[in-house]
Amino acid sequence: MTNQNSKSGTNSMAVPEAKSAMNRFKEEVASELGVNLKDGYNGDLTSREAGSIGGEMVKKMIMKQEQQMSSGQ
């Protein structure tokens, strides 16, 4: 089974215009967690550091969506 929407070896966003907002969000979360992100390459992060950033981002997005759903927005 192949996915025609994915590009092998690349990160592509469904909404390219959201890239800068996602980068700001990632930097904000990394700062909150005490993980030092640099401009550009961050391949020297441990799996734990990188995973904690992504996991916290997902957690915050889910919480935001649940708040919006409960307030009827």
mmCIF file of the N, C-alpha and C atoms, coordinates in Angstrom:
data_MODEL
# 
_entry.id   MODEL 
# 
loop_
_atom_site.group_PDB 
_atom_site.id 
_atom_site.type_symbol 
_atom_site.label_atom_id 
_atom_site.label_alt_id 
_atom_site.label_comp_id 
_atom_site.label_asym_id 
_atom_site.label_entity_id 
_atom_site.label_seq_id 
_atom_site.pdbx_PDB_ins_code 
_atom_site.Cartn_x 
_atom_site.Cartn_y 
_atom_site.Cartn_z 
_atom_site.occupancy 
_atom_site.B_iso_or_equiv 
_atom_site.pdbx_formal_charge 
_atom_site.auth_seq_id 
_atom_site.auth_comp_id 
_atom_site.auth_asym_id 
_atom_site.auth_atom_id 
_atom_site.pdbx_PDB_model_num 
ATOM 1   N N  . MET A 1 1  ? 0.845   -1.174 0.000  1.00 0.00 ? 1  MET A N  1 
ATOM 2   C CA . MET A 1 1  ? 0.000   0.000  0.000  1.00 0.00 ? 1  MET A CA 1 
ATOM 3   C C  . MET A 1 1  ? 0.889   1.236  0.000  1.00 0.00 ? 1  MET A C  1 
ATOM 4   N N  . THR A 1 2  ? 0.644   2.141  -0.901 1.00 0.00 ? 2  THR A N  1 
ATOM 5   C CA . THR A 1 2  ? 1.455   3.352  -0.992 1.00 0.00 ? 2  THR A CA 1 
ATOM 6   C C  . THR A 1 2  ? 0.601   4.568  -0.671 1.00 0.00 ? 2  THR A C  1 
ATOM 7   N N  . ASN A 1 3  ? 1.263   5.567  -0.124 1.00 0.00 ? 3  ASN A N  1 
ATOM 8   C CA . ASN A 1 3  ? 0.611   6.826  0.181  1.00 0.00 ? 3  ASN A CA 1 
ATOM 9   C C  . ASN A 1 3  ? 1.107   7.853  -0.816 1.00 0.00 ? 3  ASN A C  1 
ATOM 10  N N  . GLN A 1 4  ? 0.221   8.308  -1.677 1.00 0.00 ? 4  GLN A N  1 
ATOM 11  C CA . GLN A 1 4  ? 0.627   9.236  -2.728 1.00 0.00 ? 4  GLN A CA 1 
ATOM 12  C C  . GLN A 1 4  ? 0.901   10.631 -2.192 1.00 0.00 ? 4  GLN A C  1 
ATOM 13  N N  . ASN A 1 5  ? 0.440   10.937 -0.974 1.00 0.00 ? 5  ASN A N  1 
ATOM 14  C CA . ASN A 1 5  ? 0.636   12.268 -0.407 1.00 0.00 ? 5  ASN A CA 1 
ATOM 15  C C  . ASN A 1 5  ? 1.956   12.420 0.317  1.00 0.00 ? 5  ASN A C  1 
ATOM 16  N N  . SER A 1 6  ? 2.664   11.331 0.558  1.00 0.00 ? 6  SER A N  1 
ATOM 17  C CA . SER A 1 6  ? 3.915   11.449 1.302  1.00 0.00 ? 6  SER A CA 1 
ATOM 18  C C  . SER A 1 6  ? 5.098   11.453 0.351  1.00 0.00 ? 6  SER A C  1 
ATOM 19  N N  . LYS A 1 7  ? 6.123   12.176 0.745  1.00 0.00 ? 7  LYS A N  1 
ATOM 20  C CA . LYS A 1 7  ? 7.364   12.235 -0.021 1.00 0.00 ? 7  LYS A CA 1 
ATOM 21  C C  . LYS A 1 7  ? 8.420   11.529 0.799  1.00 0.00 ? 7  LYS A C  1 
ATOM 22  N N  . SER A 1 8  ? 9.062   10.577 0.222  1.00 0.00 ? 8  SER A N  1 
ATOM 23  C CA . SER A 1 8  ? 10.068  9.817  0.950  1.00 0.00 ? 8  SER A CA 1 
ATOM 24  C C  . SER A 1 8  ? 11.229  10.701 1.370  1.00 0.00 ? 8  SER A C  1 
ATOM 25  N N  . GLY A 1 9  ? 11.534  10.685 2.681  1.00 0.00 ? 9  GLY A N  1 
ATOM 26  C CA . GLY A 1 9  ? 12.691  11.418 3.182  1.00 0.00 ? 9  GLY A CA 1 
ATOM 27  C C  . GLY A 1 9  ? 12.498  12.911 3.352  1.00 0.00 ? 9  GLY A C  1 
ATOM 28  N N  . THR A 1 10 ? 11.262  13.391 3.286  1.00 0.00 ? 10 THR A N  1 
ATOM 29  C CA . THR A 1 10 ? 11.036  14.831 3.453  1.00 0.00 ? 10 THR A CA 1 
ATOM 30  C C  . THR A 1 10 ? 9.956   15.077 4.487  1.00 0.00 ? 10 THR A C  1 
ATOM 31  N N  . ASN A 1 11 ? 10.003  16.239 5.085  1.00 0.00 ? 11 ASN A N  1 
ATOM 32  C CA . ASN A 1 11 ? 8.929   16.695 5.963  1.00 0.00 ? 11 ASN A CA 1 
ATOM 33  C C  . ASN A 1 11 ? 8.111   17.693 5.185  1.00 0.00 ? 11 ASN A C  1 
ATOM 34  N N  . SER A 1 12 ? 6.859   17.365 4.920  1.00 0.00 ? 12 SER A N  1 
ATOM 35  C CA . SER A 1 12 ? 6.002   18.310 4.217  1.00 0.00 ? 12 SER A CA 1 
ATOM 36  C C  . SER A 1 12 ? 4.783   18.579 5.076  1.00 0.00 ? 12 SER A C  1 
ATOM 37  N N  . MET A 1 13 ? 4.343   19.805 5.072  1.00 0.00 ? 13 MET A N  1 
ATOM 38  C CA . MET A 1 13 ? 3.197   20.201 5.878  1.00 0.00 ? 13 MET A CA 1 
ATOM 39  C C  . MET A 1 13 ? 1.960   20.229 4.994  1.00 0.00 ? 13 MET A C  1 
ATOM 40  N N  . ALA A 1 14 ? 0.825   19.839 5.565  1.00 0.00 ? 14 ALA A N  1 
ATOM 41  C CA . ALA A 1 14 ? -0.436  19.880 4.838  1.00 0.00 ? 14 ALA A CA 1 
ATOM 42  C C  . ALA A 1 14 ? -0.795  21.324 4.489  1.00 0.00 ? 14 ALA A C  1 
ATOM 43  N N  . VAL A 1 15 ? -0.438  22.262 5.372  1.00 0.00 ? 15 VAL A N  1 
ATOM 44  C CA . VAL A 1 15 ? -0.689  23.688 5.138  1.00 0.00 ? 15 VAL A CA 1 
ATOM 45  C C  . VAL A 1 15 ? 0.655   24.397 5.231  1.00 0.00 ? 15 VAL A C  1 
ATOM 46  N N  . PRO A 1 16 ? 1.349   24.578 4.106  1.00 0.00 ? 16 PRO A N  1 
ATOM 47  C CA . PRO A 1 16 ? 2.693   25.168 4.136  1.00 0.00 ? 16 PRO A CA 1 
ATOM 48  C C  . PRO A 1 16 ? 2.764   26.525 4.833  1.00 0.00 ? 16 PRO A C  1 
ATOM 49  N N  . GLU A 1 17 ? 1.671   27.288 4.793  1.00 0.00 ? 17 GLU A N  1 
ATOM 50  C CA . GLU A 1 17 ? 1.651   28.604 5.417  1.00 0.00 ? 17 GLU A CA 1 
ATOM 51  C C  . GLU A 1 17 ? 1.777   28.509 6.940  1.00 0.00 ? 17 GLU A C  1 
ATOM 52  N N  . ALA A 1 18 ? 1.521   27.347 7.506  1.00 0.00 ? 18 ALA A N  1 
ATOM 53  C CA . ALA A 1 18 ? 1.567   27.169 8.952  1.00 0.00 ? 18 ALA A CA 1 
ATOM 54  C C  . ALA A 1 18 ? 2.977   26.858 9.464  1.00 0.00 ? 18 ALA A C  1 
ATOM 55  N N  . LYS A 1 19 ? 3.931   26.721 8.577  1.00 0.00 ? 19 LYS A N  1 
ATOM 56  C CA . LYS A 1 19 ? 5.272   26.306 8.970  1.00 0.00 ? 19 LYS A CA 1 
ATOM 57  C C  . LYS A 1 19 ? 5.907   27.239 10.002 1.00 0.00 ? 19 LYS A C  1 
ATOM 58  N N  . SER A 1 20 ? 5.829   28.533 9.794  1.00 0.00 ? 20 SER A N  1 
ATOM 59  C CA . SER A 1 20 ? 6.461   29.466 10.738 1.00 0.00 ? 20 SER A CA 1 
ATOM 60  C C  . SER A 1 20 ? 5.767   29.423 12.099 1.00 0.00 ? 20 SER A C  1 
ATOM 61  N N  . ALA A 1 21 ? 4.447   29.282 12.109 1.00 0.00 ? 21 ALA A N  1 
ATOM 62  C CA . ALA A 1 21 ? 3.725   29.182 13.379 1.00 0.00 ? 21 ALA A CA 1 
ATOM 63  C C  . ALA A 1 21 ? 4.117   27.909 14.118 1.00 0.00 ? 21 ALA A C  1 
ATOM 64  N N  . MET A 1 22 ? 4.258   26.804 13.403 1.00 0.00 ? 22 MET A N  1 
ATOM 65  C CA . MET A 1 22 ? 4.662   25.543 14.033 1.00 0.00 ? 22 MET A CA 1 
ATOM 66  C C  . MET A 1 22 ? 6.089   25.640 14.565 1.00 0.00 ? 22 MET A C  1 
ATOM 67  N N  . ASN A 1 23 ? 6.958   26.317 13.847 1.00 0.00 ? 23 ASN A N  1 
ATOM 68  C CA . ASN A 1 23 ? 8.330   26.495 14.326 1.00 0.00 ? 23 ASN A CA 1 
ATOM 69  C C  . ASN A 1 23 ? 8.357   27.327 15.604 1.00 0.00 ? 23 ASN A C  1 
ATOM 70  N N  . ARG A 1 24 ? 7.549   28.384 15.665 1.00 0.00 ? 24 ARG A N  1 
ATOM 71  C CA . ARG A 1 24 ? 7.471   29.198 16.881 1.00 0.00 ? 24 ARG A CA 1 
ATOM 72  C C  . ARG A 1 24 ? 6.923   28.374 18.041 1.00 0.00 ? 24 ARG A C  1 
ATOM 73  N N  . PHE A 1 25 ? 5.904   27.575 17.762 1.00 0.00 ? 25 PHE A N  1 
ATOM 74  C CA . PHE A 1 25 ? 5.303   26.714 18.773 1.00 0.00 ? 25 PHE A CA 1 
ATOM 75  C C  . PHE A 1 25 ? 6.339   25.712 19.296 1.00 0.00 ? 25 PHE A C  1 
ATOM 76  N N  . LYS A 1 26 ? 7.104   25.122 18.385 1.00 0.00 ? 26 LYS A N  1 
ATOM 77  C CA . LYS A 1 26 ? 8.141   24.157 18.772 1.00 0.00 ? 26 LYS A CA 1 
ATOM 78  C C  . LYS A 1 26 ? 9.194   24.827 19.649 1.00 0.00 ? 26 LYS A C  1 
ATOM 79  N N  . GLU A 1 27 ? 9.617   26.037 19.281 1.00 0.00 ? 27 GLU A N  1 
ATOM 80  C CA . GLU A 1 27 ? 10.609  26.761 20.084 1.00 0.00 ? 27 GLU A CA 1 
ATOM 81  C C  . GLU A 1 27 ? 10.064  27.104 21.466 1.00 0.00 ? 27 GLU A C  1 
ATOM 82  N N  . GLU A 1 28 ? 8.783   27.483 21.534 1.00 0.00 ? 28 GLU A N  1 
ATOM 83  C CA . GLU A 1 28 ? 8.145   27.811 22.809 1.00 0.00 ? 28 GLU A CA 1 
ATOM 84  C C  . GLU A 1 28 ? 8.113   26.579 23.726 1.00 0.00 ? 28 GLU A C  1 
ATOM 85  N N  . VAL A 1 29 ? 7.698   25.444 23.169 1.00 0.00 ? 29 VAL A N  1 
ATOM 86  C CA . VAL A 1 29 ? 7.619   24.210 23.953 1.00 0.00 ? 29 VAL A CA 1 
ATOM 87  C C  . VAL A 1 29 ? 9.013   23.775 24.397 1.00 0.00 ? 29 VAL A C  1 
ATOM 88  N N  . ALA A 1 30 ? 9.991   23.843 23.497 1.00 0.00 ? 30 ALA A N  1 
ATOM 89  C CA . ALA A 1 30 ? 11.359  23.458 23.849 1.00 0.00 ? 30 ALA A CA 1 
ATOM 90  C C  . ALA A 1 30 ? 11.876  24.323 24.989 1.00 0.00 ? 30 ALA A C  1 
ATOM 91  N N  . SER A 1 31 ? 11.592  25.611 24.935 1.00 0.00 ? 31 SER A N  1 
ATOM 92  C CA . SER A 1 31 ? 12.017  26.520 25.993 1.00 0.00 ? 31 SER A CA 1 
ATOM 93  C C  . SER A 1 31 ? 11.374  26.145 27.329 1.00 0.00 ? 31 SER A C  1 
ATOM 94  N N  . GLU A 1 32 ? 10.080  25.849 27.298 1.00 0.00 ? 32 GLU A N  1 
ATOM 95  C CA . GLU A 1 32 ? 9.376   25.444 28.517 1.00 0.00 ? 32 GLU A CA 1 
ATOM 96  C C  . GLU A 1 32 ? 9.980   24.177 29.119 1.00 0.00 ? 32 GLU A C  1 
ATOM 97  N N  . LEU A 1 33 ? 10.452  23.269 28.248 1.00 0.00 ? 33 LEU A N  1 
ATOM 98  C CA . LEU A 1 33 ? 11.020  22.001 28.709 1.00 0.00 ? 33 LEU A CA 1 
ATOM 99  C C  . LEU A 1 33 ? 12.508  22.100 29.024 1.00 0.00 ? 33 LEU A C  1 
ATOM 100 N N  . GLY A 1 34 ? 13.106  23.247 28.735 1.00 0.00 ? 34 GLY A N  1 
ATOM 101 C CA . GLY A 1 34 ? 14.533  23.422 28.989 1.00 0.00 ? 34 GLY A CA 1 
ATOM 102 C C  . GLY A 1 34 ? 15.430  22.757 27.963 1.00 0.00 ? 34 GLY A C  1 
ATOM 103 N N  . VAL A 1 35 ? 14.894  22.535 26.764 1.00 0.00 ? 35 VAL A N  1 
ATOM 104 C CA . VAL A 1 35 ? 15.679  21.934 25.674 1.00 0.00 ? 35 VAL A CA 1 
ATOM 105 C C  . VAL A 1 35 ? 16.169  23.075 24.788 1.00 0.00 ? 35 VAL A C  1 
ATOM 106 N N  . ASN A 1 36 ? 17.469  23.118 24.550 1.00 0.00 ? 36 ASN A N  1 
ATOM 107 C CA . ASN A 1 36 ? 18.077  24.192 23.777 1.00 0.00 ? 36 ASN A CA 1 
ATOM 108 C C  . ASN A 1 36 ? 18.026  23.871 22.285 1.00 0.00 ? 36 ASN A C  1 
ATOM 109 N N  . LEU A 1 37 ? 17.118  24.543 21.559 1.00 0.00 ? 37 LEU A N  1 
ATOM 110 C CA . LEU A 1 37 ? 17.058  24.408 20.106 1.00 0.00 ? 37 LEU A CA 1 
ATOM 111 C C  . LEU A 1 37 ? 17.916  25.489 19.470 1.00 0.00 ? 37 LEU A C  1 
ATOM 112 N N  . LYS A 1 38 ? 18.577  25.121 18.400 1.00 0.00 ? 38 LYS A N  1 
ATOM 113 C CA . LYS A 1 38 ? 19.372  26.083 17.633 1.00 0.00 ? 38 LYS A CA 1 
ATOM 114 C C  . LYS A 1 38 ? 18.661  26.360 16.320 1.00 0.00 ? 38 LYS A C  1 
ATOM 115 N N  . ASP A 1 39 ? 18.990  27.467 15.672 1.00 0.00 ? 39 ASP A N  1 
ATOM 116 C CA . ASP A 1 39 ? 18.497  27.706 14.321 1.00 0.00 ? 39 ASP A CA 1 
ATOM 117 C C  . ASP A 1 39 ? 19.143  26.680 13.409 1.00 0.00 ? 39 ASP A C  1 
ATOM 118 N N  . GLY A 1 40 ? 18.348  26.064 12.582 1.00 0.00 ? 40 GLY A N  1 
ATOM 119 C CA . GLY A 1 40 ? 18.888  25.081 11.643 1.00 0.00 ? 40 GLY A CA 1 
ATOM 120 C C  . GLY A 1 40 ? 18.925  23.686 12.222 1.00 0.00 ? 40 GLY A C  1 
ATOM 121 N N  . TYR A 1 41 ? 20.040  23.018 12.057 1.00 0.00 ? 41 TYR A N  1 
ATOM 122 C CA . TYR A 1 41 ? 20.202  21.607 12.403 1.00 0.00 ? 41 TYR A CA 1 
ATOM 123 C C  . TYR A 1 41 ? 20.181  21.373 13.911 1.00 0.00 ? 41 TYR A C  1 
ATOM 124 N N  . ASN A 1 42 ? 19.346  20.427 14.338 1.00 0.00 ? 42 ASN A N  1 
ATOM 125 C CA . ASN A 1 42 ? 19.269  20.050 15.752 1.00 0.00 ? 42 ASN A CA 1 
ATOM 126 C C  . ASN A 1 42 ? 19.424  18.549 15.923 1.00 0.00 ? 42 ASN A C  1 
ATOM 127 N N  . GLY A 1 43 ? 20.187  17.942 15.034 1.00 0.00 ? 43 GLY A N  1 
ATOM 128 C CA . GLY A 1 43 ? 20.388  16.498 15.062 1.00 0.00 ? 43 GLY A CA 1 
ATOM 129 C C  . GLY A 1 43 ? 21.168  16.002 16.252 1.00 0.00 ? 43 GLY A C  1 
ATOM 130 N N  . ASP A 1 44 ? 21.727  16.912 17.036 1.00 0.00 ? 44 ASP A N  1 
ATOM 131 C CA . ASP A 1 44 ? 22.469  16.498 18.215 1.00 0.00 ? 44 ASP A CA 1 
ATOM 132 C C  . ASP A 1 44 ? 21.577  16.336 19.445 1.00 0.00 ? 44 ASP A C  1 
ATOM 133 N N  . LEU A 1 45 ? 20.269  16.594 19.295 1.00 0.00 ? 45 LEU A N  1 
ATOM 134 C CA . LEU A 1 45 ? 19.351  16.361 20.405 1.00 0.00 ? 45 LEU A CA 1 
ATOM 135 C C  . LEU A 1 45 ? 19.231  14.864 20.647 1.00 0.00 ? 45 LEU A C  1 
ATOM 136 N N  . THR A 1 46 ? 19.018  14.489 21.889 1.00 0.00 ? 46 THR A N  1 
ATOM 137 C CA . THR A 1 46 ? 18.771  13.078 22.173 1.00 0.00 ? 46 THR A CA 1 
ATOM 138 C C  . THR A 1 46 ? 17.354  12.741 21.716 1.00 0.00 ? 46 THR A C  1 
ATOM 139 N N  . SER A 1 47 ? 17.105  11.459 21.533 1.00 0.00 ? 47 SER A N  1 
ATOM 140 C CA . SER A 1 47 ? 15.752  11.018 21.169 1.00 0.00 ? 47 SER A CA 1 
ATOM 141 C C  . SER A 1 47 ? 14.752  11.444 22.230 1.00 0.00 ? 47 SER A C  1 
ATOM 142 N N  . ARG A 1 48 ? 15.173  11.378 23.469 1.00 0.00 ? 48 ARG A N  1 
ATOM 143 C CA . ARG A 1 48 ? 14.305  11.773 24.572 1.00 0.00 ? 48 ARG A CA 1 
ATOM 144 C C  . ARG A 1 48 ? 13.945  13.254 24.483 1.00 0.00 ? 48 ARG A C  1 
ATOM 145 N N  . GLU A 1 49 ? 14.926  14.111 24.198 1.00 0.00 ? 49 GLU A N  1 
ATOM 146 C CA . GLU A 1 49 ? 14.667  15.549 24.093 1.00 0.00 ? 49 GLU A CA 1 
ATOM 147 C C  . GLU A 1 49 ? 13.722  15.844 22.925 1.00 0.00 ? 49 GLU A C  1 
ATOM 148 N N  . ALA A 1 50 ? 14.037  15.281 21.772 1.00 0.00 ? 50 ALA A N  1 
ATOM 149 C CA . ALA A 1 50 ? 13.204  15.524 20.593 1.00 0.00 ? 50 ALA A CA 1 
ATOM 150 C C  . ALA A 1 50 ? 11.798  14.988 20.808 1.00 0.00 ? 50 ALA A C  1 
ATOM 151 N N  . GLY A 1 51 ? 11.698  13.798 21.383 1.00 0.00 ? 51 GLY A N  1 
ATOM 152 C CA . GLY A 1 51 ? 10.394  13.200 21.635 1.00 0.00 ? 51 GLY A CA 1 
ATOM 153 C C  . GLY A 1 51 ? 9.580   13.976 22.642 1.00 0.00 ? 51 GLY A C  1 
ATOM 154 N N  . SER A 1 52 ? 10.248  14.535 23.641 1.00 0.00 ? 52 SER A N  1 
ATOM 155 C CA . SER A 1 52 ? 9.518   15.306 24.652 1.00 0.00 ? 52 SER A CA 1 
ATOM 156 C C  . SER A 1 52 ? 8.933   16.571 24.049 1.00 0.00 ? 52 SER A C  1 
ATOM 157 N N  . ILE A 1 53 ? 9.648   17.176 23.116 1.00 0.00 ? 53 ILE A N  1 
ATOM 158 C CA . ILE A 1 53 ? 9.134   18.379 22.448 1.00 0.00 ? 53 ILE A CA 1 
ATOM 159 C C  . ILE A 1 53 ? 7.899   18.022 21.634 1.00 0.00 ? 53 ILE A C  1 
ATOM 160 N N  . GLY A 1 54 ? 8.018   17.009 20.782 1.00 0.00 ? 54 GLY A N  1 
ATOM 161 C CA . GLY A 1 54 ? 6.882   16.603 19.952 1.00 0.00 ? 54 GLY A CA 1 
ATOM 162 C C  . GLY A 1 54 ? 5.702   16.139 20.776 1.00 0.00 ? 54 GLY A C  1 
ATOM 163 N N  . GLY A 1 55 ? 5.965   15.364 21.819 1.00 0.00 ? 55 GLY A N  1 
ATOM 164 C CA . GLY A 1 55 ? 4.887   14.878 22.668 1.00 0.00 ? 55 GLY A CA 1 
ATOM 165 C C  . GLY A 1 55 ? 4.156   15.995 23.376 1.00 0.00 ? 55 GLY A C  1 
ATOM 166 N N  . GLU A 1 56 ? 4.901   16.966 23.869 1.00 0.00 ? 56 GLU A N  1 
ATOM 167 C CA . GLU A 1 56 ? 4.281   18.103 24.561 1.00 0.00 ? 56 GLU A CA 1 
ATOM 168 C C  . GLU A 1 56 ? 3.490   18.962 23.578 1.00 0.00 ? 56 GLU A C  1 
ATOM 169 N N  . MET A 1 57 ? 3.978   19.094 22.347 1.00 0.00 ? 57 MET A N  1 
ATOM 170 C CA . MET A 1 57 ? 3.237   19.845 21.337 1.00 0.00 ? 57 MET A CA 1 
ATOM 171 C C  . MET A 1 57 ? 1.886   19.181 21.074 1.00 0.00 ? 57 MET A C  1 
ATOM 172 N N  . VAL A 1 58 ? 1.889   17.875 20.906 1.00 0.00 ? 58 VAL A N  1 
ATOM 173 C CA . VAL A 1 58 ? 0.643   17.136 20.663 1.00 0.00 ? 58 VAL A CA 1 
ATOM 174 C C  . VAL A 1 58 ? -0.295  17.285 21.856 1.00 0.00 ? 58 VAL A C  1 
ATOM 175 N N  . LYS A 1 59 ? 0.238   17.143 23.049 1.00 0.00 ? 59 LYS A N  1 
ATOM 176 C CA . LYS A 1 59 ? -0.567  17.272 24.267 1.00 0.00 ? 59 LYS A CA 1 
ATOM 177 C C  . LYS A 1 59 ? -1.250  18.636 24.315 1.00 0.00 ? 59 LYS A C  1 
ATOM 178 N N  . LYS A 1 60 ? -0.496  19.704 24.029 1.00 0.00 ? 60 LYS A N  1 
ATOM 179 C CA . LYS A 1 60 ? -1.056  21.060 24.065 1.00 0.00 ? 60 LYS A CA 1 
ATOM 180 C C  . LYS A 1 60 ? -2.113  21.256 22.974 1.00 0.00 ? 60 LYS A C  1 
ATOM 181 N N  . MET A 1 61 ? -1.873  20.699 21.784 1.00 0.00 ? 61 MET A N  1 
ATOM 182 C CA . MET A 1 61 ? -2.859  20.834 20.705 1.00 0.00 ? 61 MET A CA 1 
ATOM 183 C C  . MET A 1 61 ? -4.151  20.109 21.053 1.00 0.00 ? 61 MET A C  1 
ATOM 184 N N  . ILE A 1 62 ? -4.046  18.928 21.657 1.00 0.00 ? 62 ILE A N  1 
ATOM 185 C CA . ILE A 1 62 ? -5.240  18.184 22.061 1.00 0.00 ? 62 ILE A CA 1 
ATOM 186 C C  . ILE A 1 62 ? -5.993  18.943 23.142 1.00 0.00 ? 62 ILE A C  1 
ATOM 187 N N  . MET A 1 63 ? -5.276  19.466 24.127 1.00 0.00 ? 63 MET A N  1 
ATOM 188 C CA . MET A 1 63 ? -5.924  20.232 25.195 1.00 0.00 ? 63 MET A CA 1 
ATOM 189 C C  . MET A 1 63 ? -6.660  21.444 24.632 1.00 0.00 ? 63 MET A C  1 
ATOM 190 N N  . LYS A 1 64 ? -6.045  22.136 23.688 1.00 0.00 ? 64 LYS A N  1 
ATOM 191 C CA . LYS A 1 64 ? -6.658  23.316 23.069 1.00 0.00 ? 64 LYS A CA 1 
ATOM 192 C C  . LYS A 1 64 ? -7.933  22.926 22.325 1.00 0.00 ? 64 LYS A C  1 
ATOM 193 N N  . GLN A 1 65 ? -7.879  21.829 21.589 1.00 0.00 ? 65 GLN A N  1 
ATOM 194 C CA . GLN A 1 65 ? -9.047  21.366 20.845 1.00 0.00 ? 65 GLN A CA 1 
ATOM 195 C C  . GLN A 1 65 ? -10.178 20.966 21.794 1.00 0.00 ? 65 GLN A C  1 
ATOM 196 N N  . GLU A 1 66 ? -9.830  20.285 22.873 1.00 0.00 ? 66 GLU A N  1 
ATOM 197 C CA . GLU A 1 66 ? -10.850 19.894 23.854 1.00 0.00 ? 66 GLU A CA 1 
ATOM 198 C C  . GLU A 1 66 ? -11.491 21.119 24.500 1.00 0.00 ? 66 GLU A C  1 
ATOM 199 N N  . GLN A 1 67 ? -10.705 22.152 24.776 1.00 0.00 ? 67 GLN A N  1 
ATOM 200 C CA . GLN A 1 67 ? -11.257 23.384 25.343 1.00 0.00 ? 67 GLN A CA 1 
ATOM 201 C C  . GLN A 1 67 ? -12.227 24.037 24.367 1.00 0.00 ? 67 GLN A C  1 
ATOM 202 N N  . GLN A 1 68 ? -11.846 24.068 23.094 1.00 0.00 ? 68 GLN A N  1 
ATOM 203 C CA . GLN A 1 68 ? -12.705 24.682 22.084 1.00 0.00 ? 68 GLN A CA 1 
ATOM 204 C C  . GLN A 1 68 ? -13.996 23.896 21.925 1.00 0.00 ? 68 GLN A C  1 
ATOM 205 N N  . MET A 1 69 ? -13.907 22.570 21.979 1.00 0.00 ? 69 MET A N  1 
ATOM 206 C CA . MET A 1 69 ? -15.112 21.745 21.824 1.00 0.00 ? 69 MET A CA 1 
ATOM 207 C C  . MET A 1 69 ? -16.045 21.903 23.023 1.00 0.00 ? 69 MET A C  1 
ATOM 208 N N  . SER A 1 70 ? -15.478 22.003 24.220 1.00 0.00 ? 70 SER A N  1 
ATOM 209 C CA . SER A 1 70 ? -16.309 22.111 25.419 1.00 0.00 ? 70 SER A CA 1 
ATOM 210 C C  . SER A 1 70 ? -16.963 23.504 25.554 1.00 0.00 ? 70 SER A C  1 
ATOM 211 N N  . SER A 1 71 ? -16.337 24.500 24.927 1.00 0.00 ? 71 SER A N  1 
ATOM 212 C CA . SER A 1 71 ? -16.922 25.858 24.983 1.00 0.00 ? 71 SER A CA 1 
ATOM 213 C C  . SER A 1 71 ? -17.834 26.136 23.799 1.00 0.00 ? 71 SER A C  1 
ATOM 214 N N  . GLY A 1 72 ? -17.990 25.159 22.925 1.00 0.00 ? 72 GLY A N  1 
ATOM 215 C CA . GLY A 1 72 ? -18.917 25.298 21.801 1.00 0.00 ? 72 GLY A CA 1 
ATOM 216 C C  . GLY A 1 72 ? -18.410 26.102 20.627 1.00 0.00 ? 72 GLY A C  1 
ATOM 217 N N  . GLN A 1 73 ? -17.099 26.288 20.535 1.00 0.00 ? 73 GLN A N  1 
ATOM 218 C CA . GLN A 1 73 ? -16.538 27.075 19.423 1.00 0.00 ? 73 GLN A CA 1 
ATOM 219 C C  . GLN A 1 73 ? -16.388 26.239 18.188 1.00 0.00 ? 73 GLN A C  1 
# 
